[in-house]
């Protein structure tokens, strides 16, 4: 999900504009539980006792039921709740830890609250080894039609190094089992830059994922930051969590570029910096984030966006449950985007897409004079070869994907 924004813009009187894509809504449900915490993970997830699972699923049901009241007490309009939803994404963490019965109750509550459109995209993230054939079959019966499988790597020693509990065989078995049950939209994640990874093992990873013929593949680079245990150890020059075996930035860059080329040759189209799909299998839900479409996030740490405001729930699962048990809103922060912040997001989220952004649509939404404030930065980055302009279309140069964060910082 897009990150929380910083402080609001301090000047200007232009009113917030209405969302440009209000025709459909995305719903995200966060399940912040894992059987083990991977050393490279920087998501909102923790290992928690199973005794919390019933309390958490009950709290999700309460949040869904009381959404209008929760919004009202935080000064939010309930208009977003009237938009028909066409994507549902259950992520984590490891959603399957909740069990299929609890997840089905949550889905029933969502369908009762929202106008969920027939034929929508319904994704569940699956960790290999965490879901058997019964789980998959029952998930399909209550509407799941897309699986996002967190393989990360097909090399068992790389999996063990970062604390993953599954094996490469588990990933293969899960994918084949899902296919046999009738899942026709499967996405698989790979991470470049894990400890002990080599050019040879990365090539084997690419070959392994292609043999499974998923409709969608995500290629992520290991993020070296203070949020994950492994990232902190690398930054501090330590050796715990196999930090000394993390490959170089040069390796990560080469792995990313070689991955892009292999997937292109195999018929996958890159539509976002990290995402590749066979024609027609782009993630409709994730596109909402990059295209500033509205979405409602439910669960501990989930974020929401209505085109003009961003808000977030309490991130700690126990505190989230406690707030709902006390009939309090789980929302702990609402930020009203200034016009300047809206334009910033238009650029640094929209430019993640390979197709880029339309400046004509931006002028229609915010006005020519307002958008002109970024003209100098756009021209400078274009002259530096980091952006490409074709008519009114602005996109990231393909040679700039590896330095995209540096480009995006120019718009914030």
Helices and strands as residue ranges (DSSP letters): E 25-31, H 51-65, H 67-73, G 78-82, E 85-92, G 95-98, H 100-113, E 116-126, H 133-141, E 146-152, H 156-161, H 168-181, E 186-192, H 199-211, E 216-221, H 229-235, G 240-245, H 249-265, E 269-272, E 275-277, H 284-290, E 295-298, E 303-305, E 309-313, H 317-325, E 331-336, H 339-350, E 357-358, H 359-366, H 368-371, G 372-374, H 375-383, E 387-390, E 393-396, G 398-403, H 404-409
